[in-house]
Amino acid sequence: MAEDVKTLDDLKEVVGETAAAPAEADAPVAETVVNREPVRDELGRSYATGKRKDAVARVWIKPGSGKVTVNGKELEVYFARPVLQMILRQPFTVAGVDGQFDVMATVKGGGLSGQAGAVKHGISKALQLYDPSLRGALKAAGFLTRDSRVVERKKYGKAKARKSFQFSKR
């Protein structure tokens, strides 16, 4: 084979043949596209668990008129602050399905802000399971990623997690 290569054109032909062969062999492996199926129960609902800080939300979504129920109460009653209500509606506006799904959520732990974040995370995951085509928009907005920031634990010999007691020279 080395005897056949006398010019640069011959080298290009030899290299072109060897470079094309591995690419063709790898082609079927590169075409593995994940084809996601919708995940729904017998009642046509999708379920997901959302987490934020110490709050854990169990969320069910189904097609409907946009009614949101959290721990048996309406959205406006449970999350009275408009900012928290806006946080809950973000996944629907990003996915472009505002007012098309009813949400039933139960939340435990944490405060209202953490609970709102947990329900938002659960709604995002449930929407993606109900309709896999919405995954791209939700993932681009960062709603499918669990926000792992939690309160730092208190250390011994400290007043709080990092704050020290007042120093006294004498």
C-alpha positions in Angstrom: 0.0 0.0 0.0 2.8 2.4 0.8 4.3 1.7 -2.7 1.1 2.9 -4.4 1.2 6.4 -2.9 3.6 8.5 -5.0 1.7 11.8 -5.2 -0.5 13.9 -2.9 -3.5 13.0 -5.1 -2.8 9.3 -4.4 -2.5 10.1 -0.7 -5.9 11.9 -0.7 -7.5 9.0 -2.3 -6.1 6.5 0.2 -7.0 8.7 3.2 -10.4 9.5 1.8 -11.2 5.8 1.5 -10.1 4.9 5.1 -11.7 8.0 6.6 -15.1 7.2 5.0 -15.2 3.6 6.2 -15.4 4.3 10.0 -18.0 7.1 9.5 -20.3 4.6 7.7 -19.8 2.1 10.5 -20.7 4.7 13.1 -23.7 6.0 11.3 -26.3 3.5 12.7 -25.1 4.1 16.3 -25.4 7.9 15.9 -29.0 7.7 14.8 -30.3 6.5 18.2 -33.1 9.0 18.8 -35.1 8.7 22.0 -38.7 8.4 21.0 -40.6 9.4 24.2 -44.1 8.0 24.8 -46.7 9.9 26.8 -47.1 8.6 30.3 -50.7 8.7 31.5 -52.8 6.7 34.0 -56.2 5.1 33.3 -58.0 8.4 34.1 -55.9 10.3 31.5 -53.7 12.1 34.1 -50.0 12.5 34.3 -48.2 12.4 37.7 -44.9 13.9 38.8 -43.1 14.8 42.0 -41.5 18.2 42.3 -39.0 19.3 45.0 -37.6 22.7 46.1 -35.8 23.4 49.4 -37.6 21.2 52.0 -40.9 21.2 50.1 -42.2 18.1 48.2 -45.1 18.4 45.8 -47.1 15.5 44.3 -48.8 16.9 41.1 -51.4 15.4 38.8 -52.4 17.2 35.6 -55.3 16.4 33.2 -56.9 18.2 30.3 -59.4 20.8 31.6 -60.1 24.5 32.0 -57.0 25.6 33.9 -58.3 25.0 37.5 -55.5 24.7 40.0 -56.1 23.0 43.4 -53.3 22.8 46.0 -54.0 20.8 49.2 -57.7 20.9 48.5 -57.8 24.7 48.2 -58.0 27.0 45.2 -54.7 28.5 43.9 -55.7 32.1 45.0 -56.5 30.9 48.5 -53.4 28.7 49.2 -50.9 31.0 47.5 -52.3 34.4 48.2 -49.3 36.4 47.0 -49.4 37.2 43.2 -45.7 36.3 42.8 -46.3 32.8 44.0 -49.3 32.4 41.6 -47.1 33.7 38.8 -44.4 31.1 39.6 -47.0 28.3 39.4 -48.3 29.5 36.0 -44.8 29.8 34.4 -44.6 26.2 33.0 -47.9 26.7 31.2 -47.0 30.0 29.6 -43.5 28.7 28.5 -45.1 25.5 27.0 -47.9 27.5 25.4 -50.7 25.5 27.0 -52.2 28.2 29.3 -55.7 27.2 30.6 -55.7 23.8 29.0 -54.8 21.6 32.0 -56.3 21.2 35.5 -53.8 20.7 38.3 -54.3 18.8 41.6 -51.3 19.1 43.9 -50.5 18.1 47.5 -47.5 19.8 49.1 -45.7 19.1 52.3 -42.7 20.7 54.1 -41.0 24.0 53.7 -42.5 27.4 53.5 -44.8 29.0 50.8 -42.0 30.0 48.5 -40.4 26.6 48.5 -43.8 24.9 48.1 -44.6 27.2 45.1 -41.2 26.2 43.5 -42.0 22.5 44.2 -45.4 22.7 42.6 -43.8 24.5 39.6 -41.2 21.7 39.2 -43.9 19.0 39.5 -46.1 20.7 36.9 -43.2 21.0 34.5 -42.3 17.3 34.9 -45.9 16.2 34.6 -46.5 18.4 31.4 -43.4 16.8 29.8 -44.7 13.3 30.7 -48.2 14.1 29.3 -47.0 15.6 26.1 -43.3 14.8 25.3 -43.2 17.5 22.6 -43.3 20.2 25.3 -40.0 18.9 26.8 -37.8 21.2 24.7 -39.4 24.4 25.7 -39.5 23.4 29.4 -35.9 22.2 29.4 -34.7 25.4 27.7 -36.4 27.4 30.4 -34.7 25.3 33.1 -38.0 24.1 34.7 -37.1 20.4 34.5 -34.0 20.8 36.6 -34.4 20.4 40.4 -33.1 23.5 42.2 -30.7 21.8 44.6 -30.1 24.8 46.9 -31.1 24.0 50.4 -30.5 25.6 53.8 -27.0 24.9 55.1 -26.8 23.0 58.4 -25.6 24.6 61.6 -22.1 23.6 62.6 -21.0 23.1 66.2 -19.0 25.9 67.7 -20.9 28.4 65.5 -23.8 30.7 66.2 -25.4 29.7 62.8 -24.2 27.8 59.8 -21.2 30.1 59.3 -21.6 33.0 61.8 -19.1 32.9 64.7 -19.7 34.2 68.2 -18.4 37.6 69.0 -14.6 37.7 69.4 -13.3 39.1 72.7 -9.6 39.8 72.9 -9.7 40.2 76.8 
